[in-house]
């Protein structure tokens, strides 16, 4: 998951530190559940209050999901990775 600036001015990576999963909410409503290791566990409208027995942290991002996915694919291509999302 690439770093982005959030609505409150903080950075996404600042919220990903710790043992909890992070739920990134886009302006259109879809949510990205980001595991503690930075991999995306789920993309959809389902809200996860906990992941792996730990409460999740919810943050709101200013970028639409479509733009975020394009950014993610570009970052993965730069790193030589494919576009496959890791399973849970």
C-alpha positions in Angstrom: 0.0 0.0 0.0 1.5 3.3 -1.0 1.7 6.2 1.4 -0.9 9.0 0.9 -1.8 12.2 2.8 -5.1 11.9 4.7 -7.9 14.3 5.2 -6.5 15.4 8.6 -3.1 16.1 7.1 -1.4 13.0 8.5 0.3 10.3 6.4 -1.2 6.8 5.9 2.1 5.2 7.0 1.8 7.0 10.4 -1.4 5.1 11.1 -0.1 1.7 9.9 2.4 1.4 12.7 1.4 -1.1 15.4 -0.2 -4.5 15.6 -3.7 -3.5 14.5 -5.2 -3.6 11.0 -6.2 -0.3 9.5 -9.5 0.3 7.6 -8.9 3.0 4.9 -12.3 4.6 3.9 -12.5 6.2 0.5 -14.8 9.2 -0.4 -17.2 6.9 -2.3 -17.5 4.5 0.6 -15.5 1.4 -0.3 -13.1 0.4 2.4 -9.6 -1.1 2.2 -8.7 -3.3 5.1 -4.9 -3.1 5.4 -3.2 -5.9 7.5 -0.6 -5.0 10.1 2.1 -6.1 7.6 0.9 -3.6 5.0 -0.8 -6.0 2.7 -4.5 -5.4 1.6 -6.7 -8.0 3.2 -10.1 -6.8 1.8 -11.6 -4.3 -0.6 -15.3 -3.7 -0.4 -18.1 -2.0 1.7 -17.9 -4.4 4.7 -16.8 -2.7 7.9 -14.4 -4.8 10.0 -14.3 -3.8 13.7 -11.5 -6.3 14.4 -8.9 -8.3 12.5 -7.0 -11.2 13.9 -8.4 -10.6 17.4 -7.3 -6.9 17.5 -9.6 -3.8 17.0 -9.1 -2.0 13.7 -8.2 1.6 13.3 -10.4 3.5 10.8 -9.0 6.4 8.8 -10.5 8.5 6.0 -8.6 9.2 2.8 -9.2 12.1 0.4 -8.5 10.1 -2.8 -11.2 8.2 -4.7 -10.8 4.4 -4.7 -10.1 4.4 -8.5 -7.3 6.8 -8.2 -5.9 4.9 -5.2 -5.9 1.7 -7.1 -4.0 3.3 -10.0 -1.5 4.7 -7.5 -1.1 1.3 -5.9 -0.6 -0.4 -9.3 2.1 2.2 -10.2 3.9 1.7 -6.9 3.8 -2.1 -7.4 5.1 -1.8 -11.0 8.0 0.4 -9.7 8.9 -2.2 -7.2 8.7 -5.0 -9.8 5.7 -6.6 -8.2 2.6 -7.9 -10.0 -0.9 -6.5 -9.4 -2.1 -9.6 -7.5 -3.5 -8.8 -4.0 -2.2 -11.1 -1.3 -4.8 -13.4 0.3 -5.7 -13.0 4.0 
